[in-house]
Amino acid sequence: MNDKTDKLSSLMDGEVRDQDAWFERLAKDPEMLQTWKRYHIVRDAMKGQLSEHPKLDISAAVSEALKDEPVIFTPVWKRLSPRYLMKQAGGLAVAAAVGTIAVLSLQQTQLVSPDSSVIAKAANNTVTLQQDKIRQVSFTTREKLDAAVEAKLSGYLVNHNEFSKSTRVSGVMPYSRIVSFVSSSAEKPQNDK
Amino acid sequence: MINKFLSLPFFLLISFSVFADHPKEDVEKWLAKMHHASHMINYDGTFVYGQNNEMTSMQIIHSVGKDGELERLISLDGSGREVIRSGDTVTCILPDQKSVVVDKTRPDSEFPPKFPLKIEQLSKVYDFHFGKDSMVAGQKAIKLMIVPKDQYRYGHTLWVDMKTGLLLKDHLVGKNNEIVEQFMFTQINYPEFIDKERLLSKGENKKYTWYNAKDIDSKKDAGESMSWKVESLPPGFVPDVKRHHNMTMSDMPVEHLMFSDGLSSVSIFVEKQMQNSKNLIGGSTMGAVNAYGRNIGNYHITVVGEVPHVTVKMVGDSVKHVDN
């Protein structure tokens, strides 16, 4: 364990050459992973990064951070609808299919994108078949559309904003994306672009 | 007759002032002025922000002192979400989720920030035109249209405050000239002094769950540990950032690569897949931002950027793992 903890602190300091191999080990070893997380929290606390929030109870923060509950920024993100992807796919658009898919995507805002081959197949079949296939696709893939995925995407977006030199060229836009659209956009069906 | 005679020069005079053209060389000057204003002046205003036929109103308070910038963005309808940016910290307060997420900004950012754009570079991938001057939020504004030369990025129509240089209105424009995303100030003030109190959140944040960014370590990560390469990038996109980052939402360190053409940028996040980890497969969209995710072996990559779907997909599909 001592060897492990030594290695972990070197890893944190970026002093390990075979980082990837160690990250792989981390992934397989829940105990080590917990230690790794704790190290970061302790280090942040030492650096005073947590004390920027004096009202914050650090012990609570530690236990909360160790929980795997994701923060949910939802519903900021919207899945690309089959109709949108059909537009992207260009020549695939068959009039009858567009109608069907449009109705479906209006009914289910959070429809998930089946890949274009599925749509291509669907477009070649009869209207009833298309409906079945698309429903099936949206049903199965909808389960994958998880709050954790959306939270992760929004976390990525904050990072993207902060690290992009061009962020300020877009004025107030980048953070408006984080602040806007809570609940209403998920409850209401909306048109897809 | 005399009347007619007199009105002609008068008419010409008016049309000159209305259609006052700005010379092309002024593009960089205005972009630089806009960049400077967004960081270096105090402002306090209300704006509407829209995407997908939805509008929401927000307030922004931005103050600058010798120590840097402080900014508070508040949603005025709906959830009451807030984003507070102070120094190198970004705090997202999400009352609807009873949580607060604290993240860090790029560690090498300088104050006052340098103007990041090079007009010669930008001109390779965008065309620039000035439009008619008009009023936005009671201020005289110049209109600058930035039109991409290909389908891989969005265009911008910008209205910039003539006096202060602040960006007052922006349309992000897709390839069929549709407005993908927009914002517009409806009211703006430039106060000399802003009370610090106004930049603090009034919410009951201490009761919320706090999530803190664990670490940013960008110096040491470049080089050998970076084993990913991108084979297809749209013209004009060059590497910007490479780093390892421990993110609030992820168990494992995330590798972050960023590419930018100066105005639009694309981030690639690479994560080791954990058991039960849930990731985006395929495309997702939010206003002008698109994301695209796929698995590569034991890794998952997500591409995020304020660019069209076609761009995130092209970049995402071309990411390769390089064996050392």
Interface residues (C-beta under 8 A of the other chain):
Chain A: M12 D13 G14 E15 R17 Q19 D20 F23 E24 L26 A27 L33 K37 H40 I41 R43 D44 Q49 L50 E52 H53 K55 L56 A61 E64 A65 D68 E69 P70 V71 I72 F73 V76 W77 K78 R79 L80 Y84 L85 Q88 V112 S113 D115 K144 D146 A148 V149 A151 K152 L153 G155 Y156 L157 V158 N159 H160 E162 F163 S164 K165 S166 R168 V169 S170 G171 V172 M173 P174 Y175 S176 R177 I178 V179 S180 F181 V182 S183 S184 S185 Q190 N191 K193
Chain B: L31 M34 H35 S38 H39 F47 Y49 Q51 N52 N53 E54 T56 M58 I60 L73 I74 S75 G78 S79 R81 E82 V83 R85 T89 V90 C92 L94 D96 Q97 S99 V101 V102 D103 K104 T105 R106 P113 P116 L117 H156 L166 L167 D170 L172 G174 E178 V180 E181 F183 N205 K206 T209 W210 Y211 N212 K214 D215 D217 K219 K220 D221 E224 S225 S227 D240 V241 R243 H244 H245 N246 M247 T248 M249 S250 D251 M252 P253 H256 M258 S260 G262 L263 S264 S265 S267 F269 K272 M274 K278 N279 L280 I281 G282 G283 S284 T285 M286 G287 A288 V289 A291 N298 T302 V304 G305 E306 H309 V310
